Amino acid sequence: MVLSQLGRTFTQLIFQGYHDRYFTLRDVAGLLNMKVTTIPVMEKAAFGMAG
C-alpha cells in the first residue's frame, strides 16, 4: 500500500537516507506513516528483495 501511494523511488530514497544515517528508524516510520516494527518488511518490498 505504501509503495503504491508514495512510489517506489521515494520509498527507496527514505531508506537510503536511513542507511546514510540522515534519518532514524523512527523518522522513517513517520515519513512512511508506518509502525517501526513493519519497516524491515517494507524495505525488502521497496528494493524488490524476497523475504
C-alpha positions as CSV (number, residue, x, y, z in Angstrom):
1,M,0.0,0.0,0.0
2,V,2.8,2.5,0.9
3,L,4.7,1.8,-2.3
4,S,1.6,2.4,-4.4
5,Q,0.8,5.7,-2.5
6,L,4.3,7.2,-2.2
7,G,6.1,5.5,-5.0
8,R,9.0,3.1,-5.0
9,T,11.6,5.8,-5.8
10,F,10.6,8.0,-2.8
11,T,10.4,5.0,-0.5
12,Q,13.9,3.9,-1.6
13,L,15.3,7.4,-1.0
14,I,13.9,7.3,2.5
15,F,15.6,4.0,3.2
16,Q,18.9,5.3,1.6
17,G,18.7,8.3,3.9
18,Y,18.3,5.9,6.9
19,H,21.3,3.8,5.8
20,D,23.3,7.0,5.3
21,R,22.3,8.0,8.9
22,Y,20.3,11.0,7.9
23,F,17.1,9.5,9.4
24,T,16.5,7.4,12.4
25,L,14.2,4.3,12.2
26,R,11.5,6.4,13.9
27,D,11.9,9.1,11.2
28,V,11.5,6.5,8.5
29,A,8.4,5.2,10.2
30,G,7.0,8.7,10.4
31,L,7.8,9.6,6.8
32,L,6.2,6.4,5.6
33,N,3.3,6.6,8.1
34,M,4.0,3.1,9.3
35,K,4.8,1.4,12.6
36,V,8.5,0.9,13.3
37,T,8.0,-2.9,13.5
38,T,6.8,-3.1,9.9
39,I,9.8,-1.2,8.4
40,P,12.0,-4.2,7.7
41,V,9.3,-5.8,5.6
42,M,8.7,-2.6,3.7
43,E,12.4,-2.1,3.0
44,K,12.5,-5.6,1.4
45,A,9.5,-4.7,-0.7
46,A,10.9,-1.4,-1.8
47,F,14.1,-2.9,-3.0
48,G,12.4,-6.0,-4.5
49,M,14.0,-8.5,-2.2
50,A,12.3,-11.7,-1.4
51,G,11.6,-12.4,2.2
